[in-house]
Structure formats: structure tokens, C-alpha cells
Amino acid sequence: MLTFLYFIIGSIIRWSGAQNIKFIIITYLFTTVLSVCGIALGAFFGVSAKKFTRKGERISVFISHSHIDAGKAIKIANDLRKHNIYPLVPSEFLQPGDLIAEEIREAIFKCDAVIFLIPENSQDQSFQLEEIKESVIYNRPVFPVLLRNQVIPESLREVVTISLVDNWVKGMEYLIKTIETNGKYLTSQSEMNRYAADLARIANNELFNLIKQLEETIVPERVAFLQQSQETWEKYAHAQADFSSSIALGGTMHPLLYHSKYESLIRERIICLRQDMDESNGLST
């Protein structure tokens, strides 16, 4: 750029026959100042564009997360980078003075898919849902990810959710394959059925361990009530899962609906028992 300007000004000087050395020096200095200003302005207005520049042909994903989940979002991003996936994490790319809504909108536009980290509370969820709306506008696939034991929002219960709660490595494996296949990895019905069964099995193991822990912490007189409660709950959970999945009875989608409902009920049971454990510990102290 600078050399080109020097060439143009030099040609003008030669063409005009200017012989005044002061004129030449001033002209060259003026050209240099203009060039430096141009570079500075280009850097200033080009920051946002450079921020989301695609790295080669790597897949680019936007990670929608709440403030409390920023650490988990960065951990997911680091795992994705190891598999040549380029993550855009708001807590990483947002800078002081940025217009948050505009920066996030541009990041979603630049990406190939969106990872939605299901937030812990409804306040964060309402904020993140705005990012999901942008994803829909730009026709970007959204992959919900569960980070903790909680009831999955109603709006996501019909979508296969990837869980990182109990087995981070296995969950990341599913997430990476899902991203690499643009969501087609879990669109095979048999694959979705198997994944839903895996999630239900993992949740059931966690419930089993929690009950054992409860039996060791509560007073002996309450153990029998806990065991009876669990037996009754298991009958209810299986019956409810049977009812919920009966809409697809005999079809290939039936196992997915059954295991998804069963897992959802298990996670509700885990939350309930943990609350009981916290209350018991509070009373004992």
C-alpha cells in the first residue's frame, strides 16, 4: 500500500516537473501519514471480521452458554479444537466495549452449527433462547447439551439431547460425531435408540449409587421406607414410560421414546432424593 502510494506521487512529481526538494519531502511525509492512518482504520474496523475468520476448512460452531457455565463451555471448546473443530465461545471472544448482541449475531452467522448448553435457571435460559432464535433465522442446526442433573426444558424434550453429566468422554464423542456429520450421526433411528438407552442406563446407575449413599446416611428406621418408595417409584417410572411411548408401539421409534421418558423420570427422581438428603443432613446438624 505504502509503496504503491509512493509510486503514484512520484509519477505525479515527475510528470509536473517539480524540482523543489521541500515539496518532494513534504509530499512523501504526507503520503506516509495517510498510509499509517489507513492501516490503523483498517485494523480498527476489521477486528470484528478477523475475530470470526474461518480457519481453513474446519467446521465452526457457536457455543451458547450462561455465565455460570463459562468454564464448561471453554472446556468443551478445548476438546473440540483437538478434533479440528473451530469453536466460537462468547466468554472468549467478547471484549470490553463490544456490542454483545451484534457480536453474537455475527458469530452465529459465521458458524456451521450451534451447541446449546442447557442453563441451570430460567433467567439464563430466556437470554440464551434469543441466541437460539438467531440460529433458526440463519438456519443453523442446534445441538442441546446437558451439563447437570435437571429436568430438561419442555421445548427440548422432543430433541435428542447429548449428556455430559456422567460420562464426559462418551458424551463428547457423541457431540463431535454429531457436529462432524451435521447432525446426521444421531438421525439414524437405530443410533438414536442406542444413545437414548445409554443415557437411561447411565442415569439409572447414578440413581442406584445415590440410593446406596442415602441408605448409609439416613437413620436405620427410614431405610425400609426408602426401599419401599424406590420399588413403588420403579413401577411407576416403567409404567409411565410405557404409556408415553405407546404412541409409537410396534414402530422403530418406540425404544427412543421409552428410554428418553425413562431417563427424564430418573433425573427427576435423583433431584428429589438429593433434596431429601440435603434436608436430612440439615436436620442432623
Secondary structure, 3 states (H helix, E strand, C coil): CHHHHHHHHHHHHHHHCCCCHHHHHHHHHHHHHHHHHHHHHHHHHHHHHHHCCCCCCCEEEEEECCHHHHHHHHHHHHHHHCCCEEEECHHHHCCCCCCHHHHHHHHHHHCCEEEEECCCCHHHHHHHHHHHHHHHHCCCCEEEEECCCCCCCHHHCCCCCEECCCCHHHHHHHHHHHHHCCCCCCCCHHHHHHHHHHHHHHHHHHHHHHHHHHHHHCCHHHHHHHHHHHHHHHHHHHHHHHHHHHHHCCCCCHHHHHHHHHHHHHHHHHHHHHHHHHHHHHHHC
